[in-house]
């Protein structure tokens, strides 16, 4: 399963859903305490985790032929759901 493109695309969709949840909460604050706690957790996790992942993602992206800019963008958007499958050669740079 970990070598499956479909698996990683589903995971990447989950990462985007997390960003949507975080952004919606930023512009339209959640009313329930449970949703507020979840929102804070997701926002904190993404805001701290994704930039920290760049330490791991840069060598993976460079080895696979991705530009620094593309590596940053994809890591911030998708986190490990992008650079792990790249490191496993599930996703490859075109060209």
GIBELKA-V499725 format. One record per residue. RES is the residue in three letters. PSI is psi in whole degrees, -180 to 180 (999 if undefined). D_CENTER is the distance of its C-alpha to the mean C-alpha in Angstrom with 2 decimals. Layout:
RES | PSI | D_CENTER
RES | PSI | D_CENTER
//
This chain:
UNK | -38 | 18.84
UNK | -19 | 16.29
UNK | 8 | 17.65
UNK | 125 | 17.29
UNK | -39 | 15.38
UNK | -44 | 15.77
UNK | -48 | 14.17
UNK | -34 | 10.91
UNK | -38 | 11.16
UNK | -43 | 11.76
UNK | -41 | 8.77
UNK | -36 | 6.57
UNK | -39 | 9.12
UNK | -39 | 8.67
UNK | -43 | 5.18
UNK | -37 | 7.26
UNK | -37 | 10.13
UNK | -42 | 8.95
UNK | -41 | 8.74
UNK | -45 | 12.04
UNK | -44 | 13.49
UNK | -44 | 12.92
UNK | -39 | 14.39
UNK | -45 | 17.18
UNK | -27 | 18.15
UNK | -40 | 18.38
UNK | -27 | 20.81
UNK | 84 | 22.50
UNK | 138 | 22.60
UNK | 144 | 22.67
UNK | -38 | 26.21
UNK | 144 | 26.01
UNK | -37 | 25.58
UNK | -46 | 23.37
UNK | -38 | 20.89
UNK | -43 | 21.13
UNK | -44 | 20.36
UNK | -43 | 17.33
UNK | -47 | 16.15
UNK | -41 | 16.88
UNK | -46 | 15.07
UNK | -47 | 11.76
UNK | -46 | 12.29
UNK | -45 | 13.38
UNK | -46 | 10.67
UNK | -42 | 7.90
UNK | -33 | 10.66
UNK | -43 | 11.71
UNK | -49 | 9.11
UNK | -46 | 6.61
UNK | -37 | 9.92
UNK | -31 | 11.53
UNK | -20 | 9.29
UNK | -30 | 10.74
UNK | -39 | 13.92
UNK | -34 | 12.87
UNK | -34 | 10.92
UNK | -51 | 13.93
UNK | -36 | 16.50
UNK | -49 | 14.58
UNK | -43 | 13.98
UNK | -46 | 17.57
UNK | -36 | 19.07
UNK | -4 | 17.61
UNK | 13 | 18.97
UNK | 145 | 16.03
UNK | 161 | 16.99
UNK | -42 | 15.74
UNK | -44 | 14.76
UNK | -39 | 12.74
UNK | -44 | 11.00
UNK | -50 | 10.27
UNK | -50 | 9.22
UNK | -34 | 6.84
UNK | -41 | 5.37
UNK | -41 | 5.56
UNK | -46 | 4.39
UNK | -15 | 1.85
UNK | -141 | 2.69
UNK | -20 | 5.75
UNK | -8 | 5.67
UNK | -53 | 6.45
UNK | -27 | 8.70
UNK | -50 | 10.42
UNK | -28 | 11.81
UNK | -43 | 12.75
UNK | -29 | 14.58
UNK | 1 | 16.21
UNK | 27 | 17.25
UNK | -41 | 15.94
UNK | 139 | 14.55
UNK | 154 | 16.86
UNK | 133 | 17.61
UNK | 147 | 20.24
UNK | 999 | 23.55
//
